[in-house]
Amino acid sequence: MPRKLAAGNWKMNGVQASLGEIRTLAEAHAGSDVDILICPPATLVSLAAELEGNIQVGGQDCHANKNGAHTGDTSAAMLKDSGAGYVIVGHSERRTDHKETNQQVHDKALAAWSENLIAVVCIGETLEERENGETNQVLANQLAGSVPIGALAANTVVAYEPVWAIGTGKIPTFEEISQAHAFIRGFLASQHETSEAHGMSLLYGGSVKPSNAAEIFALNNVDGALVGGASLKAVDFSAIISALEASA
């Protein structure tokens, strides 16, 4: 069975004082039977990893190369050295703002694996693609191009985030989320070892909040969430984690 995972993406937010939110989460969910992940900005990864408790730490992106002349970038090796266990690759904000391609996301996932980091591969359609009935084709293209052959439940998490729902307060219907996750699970099983595909954690992301988390986690093939703004404050993220714990 896939592991239940509550992942928080802090994006370009957080300073050292923000680490208190992680301490609060660790205290509130000590001994939790779900995995809890915080992906802070790169400046806080090592400090977050040094905190006591059961909160795992990840990066928000990594370069495909191990090192080199890439000013401003962070390699998977650097994240691993800082104490990270995960790294997000292919977030829609990277795909949009930095024009990242499926191939680049694929190569970043390979880089993550090479350092024994778990790659959280993000996929999702735009509103225009959804309205044109292209959702499944977009997801298939992104999965085929971004998730390397050889993906395992132990090294890969897939996060479905409809681009139009991220930070907007809008959310697909529960039926639409369920349909997308069923399609993703089936497509992964067609491309990878079936048992591994069925063991991969599939996360939903896009305006997840305490008020809708329980209903989302009750859906088939939803194994957790990748949460943005609602993960910045322990009180909000804790409620989402509690909803996931109740569904486990």
ABEGO torsion letter per residue (X at the ends): XBBBBBBBBAEBBEBAAAAAAAAAAAAAABGBABBBBBBBBAAAAAAAAABBEABBBBBABBBABABEBBBGBBBAAAAAAAGBABBBBGBAAAAAAAGBBAAAAAAAAAAAAAAGBBBBBBBEBBAAAAAAGAAAAAAAAAAAAABBBGBBAAABBBBBBBAAABGAGBBBBAAAAAAAAAAAAAAAAAABBAAAAAABBBBBBGGBBAAAAAAAAABBGBAEBBBBAAAABAAAAAAAAAAAAAAX
